[in-house]
């Protein structure tokens, strides 16, 4: 099947925006990247460069090694202060959570929405897809459907494709590495060196991409990892511009012909790196690359609730897969799936080696089963759904890894 045909499986909101906003010409972007116009919008003064700060971003507490079972849930929605019902992603920090919504960026602290940023505050667009904190400056970089924004000292500065090296105003994902912010866009990959006010761009003309659509970017092990439409998973060593492409070697797009021979599919919806592993989500299953080996999973042979996976977030040994049928947490062997029942209660389905599958009914539930993205810190998980932000907490001692395997089964 042609990747352009399968492209229709992507979330309708993302595709609609990508089709409505035109791509910047590569020649124009390269001219900017080679020292052309700076990042300020037309008619504005040049964007103020971020001042160095004394501290780096604080490391986030990882989930317990044995895994947590989130038994208490609450919802933060429009009634609680969110600017929109649909939340496209969440990013955890030690003292707050950022919710990227269709109506702006919301800051959550102490379980409450404490502030919302919209275009009226300088945000590039009301539809916010992602955000990432720079460990170098402490600034928050924000991807939107109308450009790239930076929140620094309470002030927002914005860059757009017509006035900078941003390849396209549709920014699907951002990540930070050193003095650079990397942007996955609908027309390729852009990076911005904010210390030197310099841009660089890659697309199917000057990189190994088969198509220009870059859906995901994540940094780890000195490499930049990309999820590119039709190209599977790509790694880039920035200092040498060394590329490596990982594609499904069997070439079959309808079935996983040979298990664990590479990425499960060339259509990558998301990537996430942590602790030596890159996790891939697709609309046809999921994969992990670690220690030079690939391993893949499908609904039919794992605890995955659906092969249609919107995104993935890696935290410690655990991956959080966000599907159209609930949140799935796994290390590849132990699986927990969180859903909302028709009676309003929650449900967690556990699939673990050497045990019969188990279903536990919870008094509280996630807000919705369609999960766009999620993040975790310590014994908490936060999920972005079609009906607001879900906040799950592990209140007891139950773990995903059973006691006999080094975990705890106290309830």
C-alpha positions in Angstrom: 0.0 0.0 0.0 1.2 3.5 -0.9 2.2 5.5 2.2 0.2 8.4 0.8 -2.9 6.3 1.1 -2.1 5.2 4.7 -1.6 8.8 5.6 -5.3 9.2 5.9 -5.1 7.1 9.1 -3.4 10.0 10.9 -5.6 12.1 13.2 -7.9 14.3 11.2 -7.1 17.5 13.1 -3.4 17.2 12.3 -3.9 16.5 8.6 -6.4 19.3 8.2 -4.0 21.8 9.6 -1.1 20.4 7.5 -3.1 20.7 4.3 -4.3 24.2 5.1 -0.9 25.7 5.9 1.5 25.9 2.9 5.1 24.8 3.2 8.0 27.2 3.1 10.3 26.8 0.1 13.5 25.0 0.9 15.7 27.7 -0.8 14.1 30.4 1.4 14.7 28.4 4.5 18.3 27.6 3.6 19.0 31.2 3.0 17.7 32.1 6.5 19.7 29.2 8.0 22.9 30.4 6.4 22.7 33.7 8.2 19.7 35.5 6.7 16.9 37.2 8.5 16.6 36.5 12.2 13.7 35.0 14.0 11.5 38.0 14.7 8.1 38.4 12.9 7.8 40.9 10.1 7.8 44.5 11.4 9.1 43.5 14.9 12.5 44.0 16.4 14.8 40.9 16.2 14.0 38.2 18.7 15.8 38.7 22.0 18.3 35.9 22.6 17.7 33.9 25.8 20.1 34.8 28.6 22.0 31.9 30.2 20.7 30.8 33.6 22.7 29.3 36.5 20.7 26.1 36.8 19.8 23.4 34.3 16.3 21.8 34.1 15.7 19.6 37.1 15.7 15.8 36.3 12.2 14.3 36.5 11.6 11.4 38.9 11.1 8.2 36.9 8.3 5.7 37.6 9.2 2.9 40.0 11.4 0.2 38.4 8.8 -2.4 39.2 6.1 -0.3 37.6 3.1 1.4 39.3 -0.6 0.6 39.0 -2.6 3.8 38.9 -5.7 3.2 40.9 -7.1 6.7 41.5 -8.1 9.0 38.6 -9.3 12.6 38.3 -10.1 14.8 35.3 -9.1 18.3 34.6 -11.3 19.7 31.8 -12.8 22.9 30.6 -14.8 23.3 33.8 -11.5 23.2 35.7 -9.9 25.9 33.5 -8.6 24.2 30.4 -9.0 26.4 27.3 -10.3 23.5 25.2 -11.8 20.0 25.6 -9.2 18.2 23.3 -5.7 17.9 24.7 -3.0 16.9 22.2 -0.1 16.4 24.7 1.1 16.8 28.2 4.6 17.4 29.6 5.5 16.7 33.2 8.0 18.7 35.2 8.8 18.3 38.9 6.4 21.0 40.1 4.0 21.4 37.2 2.4 19.9 34.1 2.0 21.6 30.7 -1.2 20.7 28.8 -1.0 21.4 25.0 -4.6 21.9 23.9 -6.6 23.0 20.8 -7.2 26.3 22.6 -3.8 27.2 24.0 -1.2 26.1 26.4 -2.3 25.5 30.0 0.0 25.3 33.1 -1.2 23.0 35.8 0.3 23.1 39.3 -1.1 21.6 42.5 -3.7 19.8 40.4 -5.2 23.1 39.2 -4.9 25.2 36.0 -3.0 28.3 37.2 -2.5 30.0 33.8 -3.3 29.7 30.1 -1.4 31.2 27.2 -3.1 31.9 23.9 -2.4 33.9 20.7 -3.5 37.0 22.6 -0.3 36.5 24.8 1.9 36.0 21.8 1.5 32.3 21.2 2.1 31.3 17.6 -1.3 29.5 17.3 -4.1 28.4 19.5 -3.5 24.7 18.6 -0.5 23.6 20.6 1.0 20.2 19.8 4.0 19.9 22.1 6.6 21.6 24.3 10.0 20.9 25.7 12.3 22.6 28.3 15.8 23.6 27.4 18.3 22.4 30.1 20.7 25.1 28.9 18.5 28.2 29.4 15.4 26.9 31.3 13.2 28.3 28.5 10.1 26.4 27.3 9.9 25.8 23.6 6.4 25.3 22.2 5.3 23.7 18.9 2.0 24.8 17.4 0.0 24.7 14.1 1.1 28.3 13.4 4.8 28.3 14.2 7.4 27.9 17.0 7.1 29.8 20.3 9.4 30.3 23.3 8.3 31.1 26.8 11.0 32.8 28.7 10.6 34.9 31.8 6.9 35.1 31.3 7.3 36.5 27.7 6.5 34.7 24.5 8.6 35.1 21.3 7.4 33.4 18.1 9.1 32.2 14.9 7.3 31.5 11.6 8.2 29.8 8.3 8.1 33.2 6.4 10.6 34.9 8.7 12.9 32.2 9.9 14.4 28.8 9.0 11.3 27.0 10.2 10.4 24.6 7.4 6.7 24.7 8.1 4.4 26.4 10.6 2.8 23.1 11.4 5.2 21.8 14.1 4.3 18.3 15.3 7.0 18.0 18.0 10.0 19.7 19.6 13.0 18.6 21.7 16.0 20.4 23.0 19.7 19.4 22.9 22.5 21.8 24.1 21.9 25.2 22.5 19.5 23.8 19.8 15.8 23.2 19.6 14.7 20.6 17.1 11.4 20.9 15.3 9.5 18.1 13.5 7.4 19.8 10.9 5.0 19.0 8.0 7.8 19.9 5.5 10.9 18.5 7.2 13.2 18.9 10.2 14.4 22.3 11.4 16.9 23.2 14.1 17.5 26.5 15.7 20.7 27.4 17.6 19.4 30.0 19.9 22.8 30.9 21.3 24.0 31.9 17.8 20.7 32.8 16.2 21.3 30.3 13.4 18.9 27.9 11.6 19.4 24.6 9.8 17.0 22.5 7.8 16.7 18.9 6.4 14.1 17.4 4.1 13.9 14.7 1.4 16.2 16.8 -0.8 19.3 16.9 1.5 18.6 14.0 3.9 17.6 10.3 3.7 13.9 11.0 4.1 11.6 9.3 1.6 8.9 11.9 2.3 9.1 15.4 3.9 6.7 14.8 6.8 8.5 14.6 10.1 6.1 13.5 12.8 8.4 13.1 15.7 11.8 14.1 17.1 13.5 12.9 20.3 17.1 13.3 21.5 19.2 10.7 23.2 22.7 9.1 23.3 24.1 12.1 21.4 21.8 11.3 18.5 18.6 13.0 17.2 16.0 10.3 16.4 13.3 11.1 13.9 10.0 9.6 12.9 9.5 10.3 9.2 6.5 9.3 7.1 7.5 6.4 4.9 11.1 6.2 6.4 10.5 4.3 9.6 13.0 5.5 12.2 16.0 7.7 11.3 19.0 8.7 13.5 21.2 11.7 13.0 24.6 12.4 14.5 24.5 16.2 14.4 28.2 17.1 14.5 29.1 14.8 11.5 25.7 14.8 9.8 25.8 11.0 9.8 22.4 9.5 9.0 21.1 6.0 9.6 17.8 4.7 8.4 15.9 1.9 10.0 13.0 0.4 7.9 11.0 -2.8 8.1 13.3 -5.1 6.0 10.5 -7.4 4.8 8.9 -4.5 2.9 5.4 -5.6 3.8 3.1 -2.8 4.8 0.0 -4.9 5.5 1.5 -7.5 7.9 4.5 -8.1 10.1 6.0 -10.8 8.0 9.2 -11.4 10.0 9.0 -10.4 13.7 11.7 -8.3 15.3 13.6 -7.7 12.1 13.3 -3.9 12.3 10.7 -1.2 13.0 7.2 -2.7 12.9 6.2 -0.3 10.1 7.6 2.6 8.0 4.8 4.9 9.1 5.9 6.3 12.4 3.4 8.3 14.5 5.8 9.0 17.4 9.2 8.3 19.0 10.5 8.6 22.5 14.0 7.9 24.0 15.0 7.2 27.5 17.7 5.1 29.3 19.2 3.6 26.2 16.0 2.7 24.3 14.1 4.3 21.5 10.4 3.3 21.4 8.3 3.7 18.2 4.6 4.0 17.8 2.8 3.4 14.6 -0.8 2.9 13.3 0.1 -0.8 12.9 1.8 -1.8 16.2 4.8 -0.7 18.3 8.6 -1.3 18.5 11.7 -0.8 20.6 15.3 -0.4 19.6 17.8 -1.2 22.3 21.4 -2.6 22.4 21.4 -2.9 18.6 18.2 -5.0 18.5 14.6 -4.4 17.5 11.6 -5.9 19.2 8.0 -5.4 18.0 4.5 -6.0 19.4 1.0 -6.2 18.0 -2.4 -6.4 19.6 -2.7 -10.1 18.7 0.5 -11.2 20.5 0.8 -8.8 23.5 -1.2 -6.7 26.0 -1.5 -3.9 23.5 -5.2 -2.8 23.3 -5.0 -1.6 19.7 -2.5 -1.5 16.9 -3.6 2.2 16.2 -1.2 4.0 18.5 -1.1 7.8 18.5 2.1 8.3 20.3 4.6 7.0 22.9 6.5 8.4 25.9 9.4 6.6 27.5 10.1 7.1 31.2 12.8 4.8 32.7 12.2 1.2 31.6 8.6 1.9 30.9 6.8 3.1 27.7 3.5 4.7 27.7 1.6 3.9 24.5 -1.4 6.2 23.8 -4.0 4.5 21.7 -7.6 4.9 20.5 -8.5 2.2 23.1 -6.9 3.5 26.2 -3.5 4.1 27.9 -1.1 1.2 27.7 2.0 1.0 30.0 4.6 -1.6 29.3 8.2 -2.7 29.5 7.7 -5.1 26.7 6.9 -8.0 29.1 4.4 -6.6 31.6 1.3 -4.7 30.3 -1.3 -2.5 31.9 -4.2 -0.9 30.0 -6.4 1.8 31.5 -9.9 2.5 30.1 -13.2 4.0 31.1 -16.2 1.7 31.5 -19.7 2.6 30.4 -20.8 2.9 34.1 -18.2 5.6 34.7 -15.8 3.4 36.6 -12.3 2.7 35.6 -10.7 -0.5 34.5 -7.1 -1.8 34.4 -6.3 -4.9 32.5 -3.0 -6.6 33.5 -1.1 -9.0 31.2 2.0 -10.5 32.8 4.3 -13.4 32.1 3.3 -16.7 33.7 -0.1 -15.3 34.9 -3.6 -15.3 33.6 -4.8 -11.9 32.4 -6.4 -9.9 35.2 -9.0 -7.2 35.2 -9.4 -4.8 38.1 -12.3 -2.4 38.4 -11.4 1.1 39.8 -13.8 3.5 41.5 -12.5 6.4 39.4 -11.7 6.5 35.7 -9.6 8.3 33.0 -11.7 10.9 31.2 -11.7 9.1 27.8 -10.3 6.1 26.0 -8.9 8.1 23.0 -5.5 9.1 24.4 -3.3 11.4 22.3 -0.3 11.5 24.5 0.9 11.0 28.1 3.7 11.5 30.6 4.7 10.1 34.0 6.6 11.2 37.0 7.2 9.2 40.1 3.9 7.5 41.0 1.7 9.7 38.8 0.7 9.6 35.2 -0.9 12.4 33.2 -2.8 11.7 29.9 -4.0 14.0 27.1 -7.3 12.8 25.8 -10.3 13.8 23.7 -12.1 14.9 26.9 -9.4 16.8 28.9 -6.4 15.8 31.0 -6.5 12.7 33.1 -4.4 12.4 36.2 -3.7 8.9 37.6 -2.0 8.2 40.9 -0.7 5.0 42.4 -2.0 5.2 45.9 -1.2 1.6 47.1 1.8 -0.7 46.8 0.6 -2.7 43.8 3.2 -3.0 41.0 3.2 -4.3 37.5 6.0 -6.7 38.2 4.7 -9.4 40.6 6.3 -9.9 43.9 8.0 -13.2 42.9 9.7 -11.3 40.1 10.9 -8.5 42.3 7.8 -6.3 42.6 5.1 -5.9 45.2 1.4 -7.0 45.1 0.1 -5.1 48.1 -3.1 -3.4 47.3 
